[in-house]
Amino acid sequence: MSGLHPGWPATLTSGSVCLRPIKARDFAAWREVRLRNEAWLARWEPTSAQSWTDRHTFSSFMWQRGEMRRAARDGMAMPFVMCVDGKLAGQVNVGPILRGPLCSGDIGYWIDEKYAGRGLMPQAVAMATLHALGEGRLHRVAAVVRPENAASLRVVEKVGFRREGELKNYLDIDGAWRDHVAFAFTVEDDRAALTAIAAG
């Protein structure tokens, strides 16, 4: 942990769920999971000129990992890979992080469909949020979710994020500018549910 980026690097473990920094050796598992989950994930991902396959080459992975590592080094992100029983199952990223008077970070996440619906994603989000508000010294963790993404809405609602409003044409996702719903959790909010869910 450094003064520049409190709370990073970190490995968080609770039950079968582990959040840790992504490693170069994660490539094969990451690629397999991402390619197998194209139908599950692609519609919620940022627009890209590349095909899904081209987005998941070794060079693409290493570039993304390098960007995440640089952001983490600069105190602008906490990029976790999510493992379940030791197997790569998704990712959770807190970032970009802004310090100063805002002291806030956005949280984003995805999970392998075969692990969905088992409470693992809410657990991982709760773990990352508690860490960001605690060791990470953030005041606020925010999330934006497409209103059509029922599974993701359930995640933020289950862990107790507060709905703050709607954002029209907010992000370029899957080929078009999409509306999103804004949520947040701050240090003043009741952490009872968050803590219970993080414990698994």
Backbone as ProteinMPNN parsed JSONL, in Angstrom:
{"seq_chain_A": "MSGLHPGWPATLTSGSVCLRPIKARDFAAWREVRLRNEAWLARWEPTSAQSWTDRHTFSSFMWQRGEMRRAARDGMAMPFVMCVDGKLAGQVNVGPILRGPLCSGDIGYWIDEKYAGRGLMPQAVAMATLHALGEGRLHRVAAVVRPENAASLRVVEKVGFRREGELKNYLDIDGAWRDHVAFAFTVEDDRAALTAIAAG", "coords_chain_A": {"N_chain_A": [[0.851, -1.189, 0.0], [0.498, 2.257, -0.749], [1.109, 5.789, -0.087], [0.2, 7.265, -2.182], [-1.783, 5.705, -3.309], [-3.92, 4.61, -1.278], [-4.986, 1.476, -0.027], [-4.258, -0.152, -2.113], [-1.746, -2.248, -3.597], [-4.085, -5.009, -3.191], [-5.441, -7.996, -1.788], [-8.432, -9.592, -1.431], [-10.376, -11.781, 0.448], [-13.139, -13.902, 0.939], [-14.897, -16.525, 2.045], [-15.59, -18.549, -0.711], [-14.862, -16.678, -2.546], [-12.427, -14.644, -4.068], [-10.749, -11.625, -4.503], [-8.289, -10.129, -6.403], [-5.233, -8.555, -7.678], [-4.925, -8.511, -11.262], [-3.055, -10.836, -13.224], [-0.38, -11.564, -15.572], [-0.367, -14.259, -16.21], [-3.028, -14.913, -16.073], [-4.176, -14.777, -18.537], [-4.994, -16.971, -20.332], [-7.167, -18.216, -18.991], [-8.842, -15.996, -18.625], [-9.383, -15.278, -21.319], [-10.696, -17.593, -22.254], [-13.008, -17.624, -20.632], [-14.187, -15.139, -21.285], [-14.602, -15.362, -24.107], [-16.354, -17.532, -24.216], [-18.541, -16.415, -23.001], [-19.662, -14.496, -24.687], [-22.317, -13.948, -25.686], [-23.591, -13.401, -23.321], [-22.233, -11.208, -22.252], [-21.506, -9.22, -24.212], [-23.49, -7.339, -25.018], [-23.558, -5.501, -22.998], [-21.214, -4.166, -23.019], [-18.705, -1.602, -23.737], [-18.861, 0.128, -26.9], [-17.024, -1.068, -29.697], [-14.702, -1.078, -32.415], [-13.495, -3.397, -33.011], [-13.79, -6.968, -33.476], [-15.377, -9.36, -31.25], [-13.678, -11.527, -30.784], [-11.169, -10.444, -31.554], [-10.839, -8.603, -29.56], [-9.946, -10.078, -27.527], [-7.382, -11.117, -27.68], [-3.941, -12.046, -26.928], [-2.267, -9.795, -27.041], [-4.139, -7.738, -26.784], [-5.124, -8.279, -24.227], [-2.789, -7.89, -22.679], [-2.336, -5.203, -23.152], [-4.651, -4.064, -21.994], [-4.276, -4.929, -19.354], [-1.894, -3.586, -18.77], [-2.793, -0.914, -18.893], [-4.591, -0.937, -16.736], [-2.831, -1.484, -14.621], [-1.204, 0.787, -14.698], [-3.09, 2.772, -14.107], [-3.748, 1.974, -11.514], [-1.27, 2.285, -10.242], [-1.063, 5.03, -10.391], [-2.943, 5.809, -8.619], [-5.568, 5.831, -9.466], [-7.329, 3.73, -9.79], [-8.679, 0.562, -8.669], [-8.154, -2.336, -9.74], [-9.528, -5.407, -9.818], [-9.289, -8.962, -10.323], [-11.723, -11.496, -10.255], [-12.006, -14.453, -8.48], [-13.413, -17.689, -8.041], [-13.418, -20.27, -5.864], [-10.747, -20.544, -6.578], [-10.76, -20.338, -9.349], [-10.805, -18.276, -12.238], [-13.439, -16.035, -12.512], [-14.539, -13.622, -13.16], [-14.457, -9.991, -13.159], [-13.823, -7.118, -11.114], [-13.824, -3.703, -10.929], [-12.748, -0.755, -9.42], [-12.92, 2.383, -10.359], [-12.74, 5.114, -12.736], [-10.875, 6.663, -10.09], [-11.299, 9.557, -8.217], [-9.747, 11.905, -6.258], [-9.37, 14.469, -3.78], [-11.92, 16.955, -3.211], [-14.065, 15.42, -4.103], [-13.516, 12.608, -3.864], [-14.147, 9.92, -4.791], [-15.105, 6.861, -6.459], [-15.922, 4.951, -9.374], [-17.664, 1.856, -9.721], [-17.358, -1.123, -11.539], [-18.273, -4.254, -13.069], [-18.183, -7.74, -14.02], [-19.358, -11.107, -14.576], [-18.799, -14.58, -15.083], [-21.289, -16.377, -16.755], [-21.992, -18.896, -15.801], [-21.651, -18.766, -13.101], [-23.494, -16.975, -12.272], [-26.36, -15.727, -10.45], [-25.972, -16.913, -8.003], [-25.35, -15.392, -5.881], [-22.74, -14.557, -5.805], [-21.671, -12.403, -7.271], [-22.893, -10.099, -6.052], [-21.634, -10.465, -3.562], [-18.893, -10.102, -4.202], [-18.934, -7.435, -5.136], [-19.78, -6.153, -2.81], [-17.575, -6.726, -1.146], [-15.492, -5.342, -2.492], [-16.486, -2.731, -2.375], [-16.64, -2.184, 0.401], [-13.913, -2.317, 0.965], [-12.947, -0.204, -0.607], [-14.161, 2.001, 0.629], [-13.07, 1.786, 3.108], [-10.031, 0.837, 3.648], [-9.293, 1.982, 1.238], [-10.029, 4.605, 1.509], [-12.057, 6.128, 0.309], [-14.851, 8.335, -0.098], [-17.148, 7.865, -1.461], [-18.698, 5.42, -3.497], [-19.669, 4.79, -6.72], [-22.108, 3.595, -9.098], [-23.162, 2.856, -12.409], [-25.86, 1.671, -14.283], [-27.395, -0.009, -16.97], [-30.885, 0.326, -17.578], [-32.109, -1.892, -18.656], [-30.636, -4.002, -17.818], [-31.269, -6.306, -15.887], [-30.069, -8.185, -14.157], [-27.722, -6.904, -13.255], [-28.822, -4.662, -12.031], [-30.074, -5.922, -9.88], [-27.846, -6.673, -8.421], [-26.627, -4.2, -7.459], [-28.776, -3.159, -6.033], [-29.239, -5.145, -4.132], [-26.945, -5.036, -2.512], [-27.258, -2.625, -1.337], [-26.854, -0.128, -2.541], [-27.734, 3.238, -3.187], [-30.301, 4.542, -5.192], [-29.874, 7.168, -7.47], [-30.726, 8.561, -9.715], [-31.545, 9.095, -13.254], [-29.56, 8.825, -16.2], [-29.399, 10.22, -19.234], [-28.655, 8.933, -22.448], [-25.972, 8.178, -21.789], [-23.611, 6.507, -21.938], [-21.639, 5.04, -24.578], [-22.584, 2.14, -25.627], [-22.429, -1.114, -26.871], [-22.847, -0.284, -29.554], [-24.51, 1.991, -29.526], [-25.638, 5.094, -27.994], [-26.537, 4.87, -24.696], [-29.094, 4.959, -22.166], [-28.63, 5.193, -18.607], [-28.927, 4.115, -15.183], [-28.173, 5.76, -12.208], [-26.373, 4.941, -9.287], [-25.254, 4.961, -5.843], [-23.019, 4.555, -3.033], [-22.168, 5.729, 0.104], [-19.852, 6.694, 2.755], [-21.468, 7.427, 4.859], [-23.71, 5.865, 4.672], [-25.708, 3.055, 5.793], [-23.957, 0.2, 6.592], [-24.665, -2.393, 7.175], [-26.063, -4.416, 5.634], [-24.308, -4.566, 3.482], [-21.955, -5.467, 4.73], [-22.798, -7.969, 5.699], [-23.376, -9.329, 3.302], [-20.87, -9.294, 2.069], [-19.546, -11.06, 3.709], [-20.464, -13.474, 2.877]], "CA_chain_A": [[0.0, 0.0, 0.0], [1.292, 3.482, -0.799], [0.372, 7.0, 0.217], [-0.447, 7.712, -3.408], [-2.994, 4.926, -3.518], [-4.293, 3.783, -0.135], [-5.851, 0.348, -0.344], [-3.794, -0.927, -3.272], [-2.435, -3.459, -4.035], [-4.819, -5.713, -2.147], [-6.116, -9.257, -2.069], [-9.573, -9.705, -0.529], [-10.908, -13.141, 0.413], [-14.275, -14.198, 1.802], [-15.471, -17.781, 1.582], [-15.044, -19.05, -1.981], [-14.574, -15.542, -3.434], [-11.169, -13.92, -3.881], [-10.472, -10.501, -5.4], [-6.846, -9.876, -6.385], [-4.759, -7.921, -8.909], [-4.83, -9.395, -12.419], [-1.68, -11.222, -13.552], [-0.18, -11.96, -16.968], [-0.708, -15.678, -16.375], [-4.484, -15.069, -16.116], [-4.675, -14.586, -19.896], [-5.698, -18.117, -20.929], [-8.465, -18.376, -18.328], [-9.634, -14.798, -18.949], [-9.832, -15.375, -22.71], [-11.674, -18.68, -22.361], [-14.257, -17.19, -20.001], [-14.765, -14.037, -22.053], [-15.094, -15.844, -25.404], [-17.509, -18.4, -23.965], [-19.644, -15.595, -22.494], [-19.95, -13.37, -25.581], [-23.751, -13.633, -25.72], [-23.953, -12.935, -21.982], [-21.542, -9.972, -21.886], [-21.225, -8.224, -25.261], [-24.514, -6.282, -25.113], [-23.364, -4.523, -21.921], [-19.831, -3.682, -23.112], [-18.506, -0.409, -24.571], [-18.766, -0.057, -28.347], [-15.663, -1.254, -30.197], [-14.591, -1.389, -33.842], [-12.937, -4.745, -33.113], [-14.67, -8.098, -33.202], [-15.231, -9.884, -29.891], [-12.464, -12.352, -30.756], [-9.985, -9.581, -31.607], [-10.713, -7.906, -28.279], [-9.504, -11.031, -26.514], [-6.071, -11.665, -28.017], [-2.932, -11.834, -25.887], [-1.807, -8.401, -27.083], [-5.213, -6.915, -26.223], [-5.128, -8.524, -22.78], [-1.627, -7.261, -22.057], [-2.547, -3.754, -23.202], [-5.636, -3.735, -20.96], [-3.638, -5.127, -18.05], [-0.958, -2.48, -18.588], [-3.563, 0.293, -18.58], [-5.108, -1.082, -15.379], [-1.705, -1.365, -13.687], [-0.8, 2.194, -14.663], [-4.117, 3.508, -13.362], [-3.602, 1.615, -10.101], [-0.038, 2.93, -9.76], [-1.312, 6.47, -10.303], [-3.987, 6.06, -7.633], [-6.828, 6.11, -10.159], [-8.159, 2.535, -9.936], [-8.411, -0.681, -7.949], [-8.642, -3.332, -10.699], [-9.476, -6.769, -9.302], [-9.858, -10.12, -10.981], [-12.547, -12.238, -9.3], [-11.871, -15.906, -8.562], [-14.313, -18.482, -7.208], [-12.728, -21.542, -5.613], [-9.473, -20.53, -7.284], [-10.915, -20.228, -10.802], [-11.198, -16.947, -12.697], [-14.881, -16.012, -12.739], [-15.007, -12.29, -13.53], [-13.621, -8.865, -12.76], [-14.431, -5.986, -10.414], [-12.906, -2.566, -11.018], [-13.137, 0.529, -8.84], [-12.187, 3.403, -11.099], [-11.665, 5.961, -12.243], [-10.941, 7.238, -8.75], [-10.965, 10.978, -8.112], [-9.537, 12.294, -4.862], [-9.777, 15.844, -3.53], [-13.215, 17.143, -2.562], [-15.026, 14.392, -4.52], [-13.081, 11.381, -3.182], [-15.141, 8.961, -5.274], [-14.715, 5.949, -7.521], [-16.992, 4.176, -9.998], [-17.442, 0.417, -9.684], [-17.872, -1.897, -12.664], [-18.075, -5.674, -12.785], [-18.817, -8.76, -14.86], [-19.172, -12.452, -14.04], [-19.082, -15.737, -15.931], [-22.71, -16.715, -16.612], [-22.218, -20.139, -15.042], [-21.638, -18.437, -11.674], [-24.532, -15.977, -12.007], [-27.534, -16.159, -9.706], [-25.59, -17.637, -6.783], [-24.982, -14.417, -4.863], [-21.295, -14.326, -5.814], [-21.367, -11.053, -7.744], [-23.151, -9.163, -4.953], [-20.598, -10.625, -2.542], [-17.664, -9.463, -4.687], [-19.154, -5.981, -5.155], [-19.784, -5.717, -1.407], [-16.189, -6.786, -0.672], [-14.728, -4.248, -3.103], [-17.019, -1.455, -1.883], [-16.172, -2.008, 1.777], [-12.476, -2.04, 0.916], [-12.755, 1.143, -1.162], [-14.58, 2.985, 1.629], [-12.235, 1.618, 4.289], [-8.603, 0.981, 3.348], [-9.127, 2.863, 0.082], [-10.293, 5.97, 1.964], [-13.003, 6.861, -0.529], [-16.093, 8.768, 0.536], [-18.301, 7.465, -2.271], [-18.542, 4.47, -4.6], [-20.823, 4.981, -7.608], [-22.325, 2.593, -10.149], [-24.182, 3.176, -13.41], [-26.373, 0.409, -14.813], [-28.475, 0.139, -17.949], [-32.148, -0.108, -16.982], [-32.479, -3.205, -19.189], [-29.754, -5.026, -17.255], [-31.937, -6.689, -14.641], [-29.142, -8.885, -13.262], [-26.834, -5.917, -12.643], [-29.647, -3.868, -11.115], [-30.264, -6.712, -8.66], [-26.592, -6.64, -7.657], [-26.448, -2.95, -6.704], [-29.884, -2.998, -5.093], [-29.067, -6.108, -3.04], [-25.885, -4.62, -1.582], [-27.681, -1.412, -0.65], [-26.558, 1.145, -3.212], [-28.878, 4.153, -3.255], [-30.608, 5.032, -6.536], [-29.739, 8.624, -7.48], [-31.385, 9.189, -10.857], [-31.326, 8.537, -14.587], [-28.601, 9.537, -17.047], [-29.824, 10.018, -20.619], [-27.602, 8.774, -23.469], [-24.795, 8.406, -20.95], [-22.421, 5.79, -22.413], [-21.714, 4.38, -25.884], [-22.55, 0.717, -25.295], [-22.942, -2.047, -27.874], [-23.22, 0.357, -30.804], [-25.411, 3.148, -29.413], [-25.623, 5.811, -26.724], [-27.563, 4.218, -23.877], [-29.47, 5.5, -20.863], [-28.177, 4.437, -17.449], [-29.433, 4.504, -13.871], [-27.047, 6.049, -11.32], [-26.457, 4.481, -7.9], [-24.05, 5.268, -5.065], [-22.929, 4.177, -1.62], [-21.194, 6.613, 0.752], [-19.447, 6.262, 4.098], [-22.547, 7.694, 5.817], [-24.786, 4.886, 4.507], [-25.695, 1.896, 6.687], [-23.181, -0.875, 5.971], [-25.036, -3.696, 7.733], [-26.319, -5.373, 4.549], [-23.063, -4.679, 2.724], [-21.038, -6.299, 5.509], [-23.33, -9.334, 5.736], [-23.225, -9.928, 1.972], [-19.437, -9.501, 1.85], [-19.124, -12.221, 4.492], [-20.858, -14.672, 2.145]], "C_chain_A": [[0.889, 1.241, 0.0], [0.43, 4.673, -0.414], [-0.367, 7.522, -0.985], [-1.761, 6.99, -3.615], [-3.282, 4.063, -2.304], [-5.218, 2.66, -0.569], [-5.403, -0.483, -1.522], [-2.288, -1.066, -3.225], [-3.099, -4.175, -2.862], [-5.336, -7.037, -2.678], [-7.189, -9.426, -1.004], [-10.162, -11.098, -0.665], [-12.054, -13.273, 1.399], [-14.956, -15.457, 1.276], [-14.797, -18.256, 0.314], [-14.589, -17.94, -2.913], [-13.251, -14.875, -3.053], [-11.072, -12.821, -4.931], [-8.991, -10.175, -5.269], [-6.445, -9.136, -7.655], [-4.635, -8.94, -10.041], [-3.365, -9.623, -12.776], [-1.593, -11.631, -15.015], [-0.604, -13.406, -17.19], [-2.218, -15.941, -16.343], [-5.023, -15.078, -17.543], [-5.508, -15.753, -20.399], [-7.083, -18.288, -20.315], [-9.387, -17.21, -18.648], [-10.207, -14.897, -20.355], [-10.906, -16.446, -22.857], [-13.02, -18.248, -21.801], [-14.938, -16.114, -20.837], [-15.325, -14.51, -23.396], [-16.342, -16.693, -25.219], [-18.736, -17.585, -23.56], [-20.018, -14.432, -23.404], [-21.426, -12.976, -25.554], [-24.227, -13.031, -24.396], [-23.42, -11.533, -21.695], [-21.565, -8.862, -22.927], [-22.228, -7.072, -25.287], [-24.366, -5.213, -24.033], [-21.99, -3.849, -21.985], [-19.736, -2.417, -23.969], [-18.369, -0.753, -26.046], [-17.304, -0.159, -28.765], [-15.71, -1.561, -31.682], [-14.06, -2.801, -34.051], [-14.007, -5.802, -32.889], [-14.44, -8.571, -31.765], [-13.953, -10.72, -29.772], [-11.21, -11.488, -30.724], [-9.771, -8.806, -30.306], [-10.113, -8.797, -27.193], [-8.248, -11.79, -26.927], [-5.102, -11.404, -26.862], [-2.476, -10.378, -25.86], [-2.861, -7.462, -26.503], [-5.26, -7.052, -24.702], [-3.985, -7.787, -22.099], [-1.739, -5.736, -22.082], [-3.522, -3.33, -22.106], [-5.029, -3.858, -19.563], [-2.66, -3.99, -17.759], [-1.664, -1.192, -18.222], [-4.101, 0.245, -17.148], [-4.0, -0.903, -14.348], [-1.233, 0.085, -13.567], [-1.798, 3.029, -13.859], [-4.0, 3.23, -11.866], [-2.374, 2.288, -9.491], [-0.237, 4.425, -9.531], [-2.413, 6.821, -9.307], [-5.353, 6.301, -8.225], [-7.737, 4.897, -10.305], [-7.736, 1.46, -8.95], [-8.964, -1.803, -8.828], [-8.441, -4.766, -10.206], [-9.915, -7.785, -10.355], [-10.606, -10.885, -9.887], [-12.361, -13.728, -9.534], [-12.877, -16.555, -7.619], [-13.696, -19.867, -7.077], [-11.459, -21.654, -6.451], [-9.551, -20.379, -8.783], [-11.396, -18.833, -11.189], [-12.667, -16.951, -13.102], [-15.402, -14.647, -13.15], [-14.003, -11.229, -13.139], [-14.467, -7.836, -12.018], [-13.412, -4.855, -10.45], [-13.517, -1.35, -10.327], [-12.293, 1.59, -9.532], [-13.02, 3.924, -12.266], [-11.952, 6.493, -10.839], [-10.513, 8.702, -8.827], [-10.857, 11.328, -6.64], [-10.007, 13.742, -4.659], [-11.15, 15.917, -2.898], [-14.257, 16.1, -2.961], [-14.744, 13.074, -3.82], [-14.029, 10.221, -3.501], [-14.539, 8.053, -6.33], [-15.931, 5.231, -8.069], [-16.657, 2.695, -9.9], [-18.103, -0.237, -10.894], [-17.521, -3.359, -12.449], [-18.698, -6.534, -13.881], [-18.509, -10.123, -14.253], [-19.505, -13.484, -15.111], [-20.533, -16.167, -15.682], [-22.926, -17.954, -15.751], [-22.184, -19.909, -13.527], [-22.746, -17.457, -11.288], [-25.684, -16.575, -11.203], [-27.236, -16.91, -8.426], [-25.154, -16.69, -5.661], [-23.51, -14.057, -4.833], [-20.927, -12.924, -6.281], [-21.724, -10.008, -6.694], [-22.086, -9.255, -3.857], [-19.315, -9.909, -2.955], [-17.79, -7.941, -4.698], [-19.158, -5.429, -3.732], [-18.369, -5.699, -0.841], [-15.381, -5.6, -1.192], [-15.181, -2.889, -2.576], [-16.557, -1.178, -0.457], [-14.688, -1.66, 1.813], [-12.216, -0.613, 0.426], [-13.104, 2.223, -0.144], [-13.724, 2.928, 2.893], [-10.777, 1.898, 3.991], [-8.347, 1.945, 2.189], [-9.423, 4.324, 0.36], [-11.148, 6.793, 0.995], [-14.214, 7.268, 0.305], [-17.302, 8.165, -0.164], [-17.878, 6.447, -3.323], [-19.821, 4.544, -5.425], [-20.904, 3.852, -8.626], [-23.361, 3.126, -11.12], [-24.56, 1.885, -14.121], [-27.445, 0.702, -15.853], [-29.778, -0.383, -17.359], [-32.613, -1.471, -17.479], [-31.686, -4.342, -18.542], [-30.261, -5.446, -15.874], [-30.979, -7.35, -13.654], [-28.234, -7.9, -12.534], [-27.592, -5.001, -11.689], [-29.858, -4.607, -9.799], [-29.012, -6.671, -7.781], [-26.507, -5.372, -6.815], [-27.569, -2.729, -5.69], [-29.721, -3.925, -3.887], [-28.037, -5.632, -2.031], [-26.167, -3.265, -0.934], [-27.261, -0.099, -1.267], [-27.842, 1.955, -3.354], [-29.073, 4.627, -4.692], [-30.615, 6.562, -6.524], [-30.408, 9.303, -8.667], [-31.037, 8.51, -12.165], [-30.41, 9.447, -15.394], [-28.932, 9.224, -18.503], [-28.615, 9.931, -21.546], [-26.21, 8.908, -22.854], [-23.517, 7.757, -21.488], [-22.695, 5.125, -23.753], [-21.491, 2.886, -25.664], [-23.16, -0.097, -26.429], [-23.538, -1.324, -29.082], [-24.147, 1.547, -30.722], [-25.237, 3.814, -28.055], [-26.818, 5.354, -25.892], [-27.829, 4.994, -22.584], [-28.928, 4.595, -19.756], [-28.873, 4.958, -16.194], [-28.228, 4.654, -12.945], [-27.356, 5.596, -9.891], [-25.191, 4.906, -7.168], [-24.177, 4.728, -3.652], [-21.855, 5.061, -1.003], [-20.884, 6.116, 2.166], [-20.545, 6.509, 5.135], [-23.655, 6.645, 5.754], [-24.594, 3.689, 5.445], [-25.01, 0.717, 5.985], [-23.588, -2.274, 6.434], [-25.242, -4.742, 6.638], [-25.051, -5.624, 3.75], [-22.093, -5.628, 3.43], [-21.494, -7.752, 5.534], [-23.132, -10.04, 4.4], [-21.756, -10.204, 1.679], [-18.934, -10.739, 2.58], [-19.526, -13.541, 3.836], [-21.941, -15.493, 2.817]], "O_chain_A": [[1.918, 1.27, 0.675], [-0.799, 4.598, -0.409], [-1.423, 8.141, -0.858], [-2.745, 7.592, -4.046], [-2.923, 2.886, -2.296], [-6.123, 2.864, -1.378], [-6.092, -1.43, -1.904], [-1.598, -0.116, -2.856], [-2.732, -3.979, -1.704], [-5.629, -7.177, -3.865], [-6.891, -9.407, 0.19], [-10.422, -11.553, -1.78], [-11.966, -12.823, 2.542], [-15.525, -15.45, 0.185], [-13.571, -18.358, 0.26], [-13.995, -18.213, -3.956], [-12.994, -14.583, -1.885], [-11.291, -13.069, -6.117], [-8.49, -9.968, -4.164], [-7.22, -9.086, -8.61], [-4.282, -10.096, -9.806], [-2.537, -8.721, -12.648], [-2.596, -11.997, -15.628], [-1.141, -13.74, -18.247], [-2.646, -17.074, -16.563], [-6.204, -15.358, -17.749], [-6.632, -15.544, -20.854], [-8.062, -18.484, -21.035], [-10.573, -17.404, -18.911], [-11.391, -14.63, -20.562], [-11.919, -16.22, -23.518], [-14.057, -18.478, -22.423], [-16.145, -16.181, -21.067], [-16.419, -14.097, -23.781], [-17.29, -16.578, -25.996], [-19.864, -18.035, -23.763], [-20.631, -13.469, -22.942], [-21.749, -11.797, -25.414], [-25.169, -12.238, -24.374], [-24.061, -10.755, -20.988], [-21.635, -7.685, -22.572], [-21.842, -5.934, -25.554], [-24.969, -4.144, -24.128], [-21.644, -3.056, -21.11], [-20.586, -2.185, -24.828], [-17.827, -1.8, -26.399], [-16.45, 0.567, -28.256], [-16.634, -2.22, -32.16], [-14.163, -3.345, -35.151], [-15.002, -5.564, -32.204], [-13.435, -8.227, -31.142], [-13.236, -10.629, -28.775], [-10.287, -11.762, -29.956], [-8.65, -8.403, -29.994], [-9.812, -8.34, -26.09], [-8.07, -12.956, -26.574], [-5.402, -10.643, -25.942], [-2.316, -9.793, -24.789], [-2.525, -6.502, -25.81], [-5.417, -6.064, -23.983], [-4.179, -7.139, -21.07], [-1.295, -5.059, -21.155], [-3.271, -2.369, -21.378], [-5.242, -3.004, -18.703], [-2.602, -3.489, -16.637], [-1.205, -0.453, -17.351], [-4.074, 1.247, -16.433], [-4.199, -0.25, -13.323], [-0.905, 0.553, -12.477], [-1.417, 3.873, -13.048], [-4.137, 4.14, -11.048], [-2.425, 2.797, -8.371], [0.334, 5.011, -8.611], [-2.778, 7.988, -9.165], [-6.213, 6.901, -7.581], [-8.816, 5.013, -10.886], [-6.606, 1.442, -8.462], [-10.125, -2.183, -8.677], [-7.319, -5.272, -10.181], [-10.795, -7.51, -11.172], [-10.174, -10.915, -8.735], [-12.536, -14.213, -10.651], [-13.155, -16.038, -6.537], [-13.478, -20.553, -8.076], [-11.137, -22.724, -6.969], [-8.515, -20.298, -9.444], [-12.286, -18.276, -10.547], [-13.092, -17.76, -13.927], [-16.585, -14.512, -13.461], [-12.85, -11.525, -12.827], [-15.666, -7.702, -12.263], [-12.264, -5.036, -10.045], [-14.651, -0.964, -10.61], [-11.085, 1.677, -9.308], [-13.922, 3.228, -12.734], [-13.098, 6.736, -10.46], [-9.492, 9.034, -9.428], [-11.779, 11.072, -5.866], [-10.954, 14.179, -5.313], [-11.518, 15.034, -2.124], [-15.235, 15.908, -2.239], [-15.652, 12.482, -3.238], [-14.628, 9.624, -2.607], [-13.584, 8.423, -7.013], [-16.867, 4.933, -7.328], [-15.489, 2.318, -9.988], [-19.251, 0.056, -11.228], [-16.576, -3.671, -11.725], [-19.62, -6.107, -14.576], [-17.536, -10.284, -13.516], [-20.39, -13.272, -15.94], [-20.953, -16.306, -14.533], [-23.932, -18.054, -15.049], [-22.635, -20.759, -12.759], [-22.916, -17.144, -10.11], [-25.946, -17.776, -11.271], [-28.14, -17.486, -7.82], [-24.655, -17.129, -4.625], [-23.067, -13.333, -3.942], [-19.99, -12.318, -5.761], [-20.928, -9.099, -6.458], [-21.684, -8.237, -3.292], [-18.717, -9.191, -2.153], [-16.856, -7.238, -4.311], [-18.604, -4.359, -3.477], [-17.998, -4.763, -0.132], [-14.675, -4.937, -0.432], [-14.359, -2.0, -2.357], [-16.132, -0.066, -0.143], [-14.259, -0.812, 2.596], [-11.373, 0.097, 0.975], [-12.423, 3.245, -0.062], [-13.659, 3.894, 3.653], [-10.326, 3.041, 4.065], [-7.328, 2.635, 2.153], [-9.108, 5.189, -0.457], [-10.976, 8.006, 0.881], [-14.549, 6.615, 1.293], [-18.352, 7.973, 0.449], [-16.834, 6.592, -3.959], [-20.92, 4.38, -4.897], [-19.897, 3.234, -8.969], [-24.327, 3.771, -10.712], [-23.694, 1.103, -14.512], [-28.302, 1.561, -15.643], [-29.783, -1.427, -16.706], [-33.411, -2.137, -16.819], [-32.032, -5.513, -18.705], [-29.754, -5.005, -14.842], [-31.062, -7.107, -12.45], [-28.0, -8.04, -11.333], [-27.059, -4.608, -10.651], [-29.826, -4.0, -8.729], [-29.105, -6.639, -6.554], [-26.335, -5.446, -5.599], [-27.338, -2.178, -4.614], [-30.026, -3.541, -2.758], [-28.224, -5.801, -0.827], [-25.405, -2.81, -0.081], [-27.3, 0.938, -0.605], [-28.91, 1.4, -3.612], [-28.12, 5.063, -5.339], [-31.271, 7.181, -5.686], [-30.636, 10.512, -8.628], [-30.339, 7.497, -12.196], [-30.474, 10.672, -15.289], [-28.765, 8.09, -18.95], [-27.681, 10.728, -21.455], [-25.374, 9.665, -23.349], [-22.458, 8.386, -21.493], [-23.816, 4.703, -24.038], [-20.356, 2.428, -25.531], [-24.265, 0.19, -26.889], [-24.601, -1.701, -29.576], [-24.544, 2.078, -31.76], [-24.763, 3.202, -27.098], [-27.964, 5.441, -26.332], [-26.93, 5.595, -21.997], [-28.786, 3.386, -19.942], [-29.344, 6.095, -16.155], [-27.362, 3.781, -12.902], [-28.443, 5.834, -9.364], [-24.17, 5.182, -7.798], [-25.272, 4.481, -3.147], [-20.745, 5.137, -1.528], [-21.564, 5.237, 2.696], [-20.551, 5.866, 6.184], [-24.456, 6.541, 6.682], [-23.475, 3.359, 5.837], [-25.438, 0.293, 4.911], [-22.907, -3.246, 6.108], [-24.667, -5.829, 6.7], [-24.755, -6.761, 3.383], [-21.485, -6.489, 2.795], [-20.677, -8.664, 5.407], [-22.762, -11.213, 4.364], [-21.427, -11.24, 1.101], [-17.999, -11.394, 2.121], [-19.001, -14.598, 4.185], [-22.351, -16.525, 2.287]]}, "name": "protein", "num_of_chains": 1, "seq": "MSGLHPGWPATLTSGSVCLRPIKARDFAAWREVRLRNEAWLARWEPTSAQSWTDRHTFSSFMWQRGEMRRAARDGMAMPFVMCVDGKLAGQVNVGPILRGPLCSGDIGYWIDEKYAGRGLMPQAVAMATLHALGEGRLHRVAAVVRPENAASLRVVEKVGFRREGELKNYLDIDGAWRDHVAFAFTVEDDRAALTAIAAG"}
